[in-house]
C-alpha cells in the first residue's frame, strides 16, 4: 500500500506494518478533524489483509498533547475521544503506540488503549487534566491504574505532572524505550509483537489492581493527603471517585463515573477559569512589540547582591545551566549568601528534588567575587541589592562602568522606578526590571519591567532569559510596585482598615483561605516579618496604625513568637492581646467598631484590587487583563480555579463590581474605592475585561 493521506493523518505500509502518522501542528491536539481522520485511517487498515499490526505515531514534535482544549466550550462532536479510544482498543490488529515528544491527557489515553507502547528516551507522558480543572475523560482513570498500579496512577492524575520515558518504563506504562520509535526500529518491534506479543486489552489487565481490599486502603490513604493540598479540590475528588470505582467495581463502572464527572467538570466555572488561564499564559508569552529574534542568548549572567533574592536568582540561573557570577560588597555577606545556596542545594538533594550530580554541576556554575570587574564578560546582570533607591542608583552607575557596552542591566526591584535607575547610566536603553518573587529559585513568575527607554533588544533578552530558566515572564510598565505589588498594596490597605473598623486578623485570613488562598494577609505578614515594613513606613513618613502598634509592642511576627497571632513554632493561634491592642487603636482613632460580615471582608479585599487592575490597564502598565491574572495566580497564589482577579470580576459581572465599590466608597468615605473610569465604562457598556486590549 502506498502512502495514503486523510488530512491530518497519513498511512504507509512498511514490512506488513501499517504506520499511521498524525500530523496536526503544533501539538497533535485531538480535535474533531484529527479524530475523524484517525477513524477513517483505521477503517481503511481493517480491510487490508496484508497488515499484521498498526504503528500509531505522531509527527509535529508530539505524539499528542491531548484533547483540543478549545473544543471544551461545547459538547464534543462525533466521533468523540472515547469512541476513538474504544476503536483502538478493540481493533482486530495489535496497535502499537510510538511516542515521541509528549503524550498528554487524551493523547496518553489513546496510547494506553493501544496494545503496547514504545517511547523515545526524551518523551514525556502524563495526565495533566487536573491543571485544567478536569479529570481524564477517555478512560484514563481506569487504564492508568491497570498499567502502573493505583499508587502511581493517583500520583500522576492528582499532581498532573508528566513523567519521563525511563520512569514510564519502570512503572510499566511503556513496553520499550528507544530512539525514534516511529522509524524502522519501531516497525520491526511492532512486526515482532504481532507474532509474539501479549494482546490482552489494557482494560482487562488485573494484576496491578488485584486485591481490591488492600487497594482500597491505599486509595483512601493517598486520597486524603493530596486533596487537602490540591489546586482544584473538586476536580481531585472527581478523579478519585472514578479511579476508585474503576478498581473496586469494574472498568465499566469506573468509566461511567468518569464520563459523568468529566461532563460535570467540563461545564464547571472552575474548569472554565483554568482553561482561560491556559490561554492567558500563552498570550502573555507573546507581548506586543516584543520580537524574540532580537534577543541575545545569555552565555554568562551576573547577579549583584548575595542576599536571599540574589542567591535564589543565581540558583535559578545555574539550574538552567547558565554560568553566573555572584558579586557582593563584603566578604562576610558573600560567605553567608554562598552558605545559604549550599544549604538550599543540600536540602533539595535530601528531599530528592535534585540529584547530587545536578547539585554539583549547579554549584560549579556559580562563581563569586567582591569585584564588579568580574562581570566584564556577562551578557546580562541582575541587581538584587537592598531595596533602596540611592543604593541601587550607585550600583547601576558602577555597573555601567564595568560591564560590556552591549550587556543588559536588570534590577530585581519590587517597587522602585526603573527609569530613575536607568537615568544614572550612560545607556538607559539597556536597563529593565526583572522582578522575581521570593524564593526566586522556586516561584514561577517574573515581572519583566519595560522602562521608558528600554530598547527592543534588552527587553527581548530579559524576556527570553526568563523563559529559558523555566519561569513565566509577564511584561509590565513602570509604576510603584508594578502590577502585582501595586494591587497587593491596595489589598493590604483594606485589610488594615477592616481591622480598625471591627474585624480581627483570624476572621480576615479565614475569609481568604476559604476563598482558596493558601494564606491570608496577616498570617503572611507574620511569616515575612512585620518590622521591615514598619521601618520602611517610618522612613517614608507613612503609618499603618495596627501594624505599627504591633511592632512598637515588639511583635514582629513568627520570628519573635508573636505578631498578628501568637506562635508555638509554626503553629499559630488567635491572641486576645492582639484583639485588645486593635480595639485600643480603633478607640484612639475615634473609630466605632462594628461587626463585619464575611461578604464585606471578601469584597473589600478583592474588589479594590480589581479596581486597581482596571487603572493599571487604562494606564497601559499591563497590556491585557490576562497578564494581571497570570501575575496573581503565579506570583501570589490567587486560586487558579477562580481564574485571577480580572476573570473573577467578569464572572461577578462588572456592573455589580462597580455598584459594590460605590457602596463601599460611601460606607467608608474613602473616595479611592469608587469605580475607576475604565471599570465604569465597561460596566456601562455591559462589557467584560476579557476581550479588552485585543
Ligand atoms: N489543545 C489545544 N491547543 C493546545 C493544546 C491542546 N491540548 N496543547 C497545546 N496547545 C496549543 C497552545 O495553545 C499553543 O498555541 P499557540 O501557539 O496558539 O499559543 C501551542 O499549542 C503550543 O503550545 P505551548 O505554547 O504550550 O508550547 P510548549 O512547547 O511550551 O508546550 C505542551 C507544549 C507541553 C504540549 C503544552 O502546550 C501543554 O501542556 N498542553 C496542554 C496539555 C494538556 O493539558 N492536555 C490535556 C488536555 S485535556 C484532555 O485531554 C481531556 C481528556 O482526557 C479528554
Boltz pocket constraint, residues with backbone or C-beta under 6 A from the ligand:
constraints:
  - pocket:
      binder: B
      contacts: [[A, 26], [A, 27], [A, 29], [A, 65], [A, 66], [A, 67], [A, 68], [A, 69], [A, 70], [A, 81], [A, 102], [A, 104], [A, 105], [A, 106], [A, 107], [A, 109], [A, 128], [A, 129], [A, 132], [A, 134], [A, 135], [A, 136], [A, 137], [A, 138], [A, 140], [A, 278], [A, 282], [A, 283]]
      max_distance: 6.0
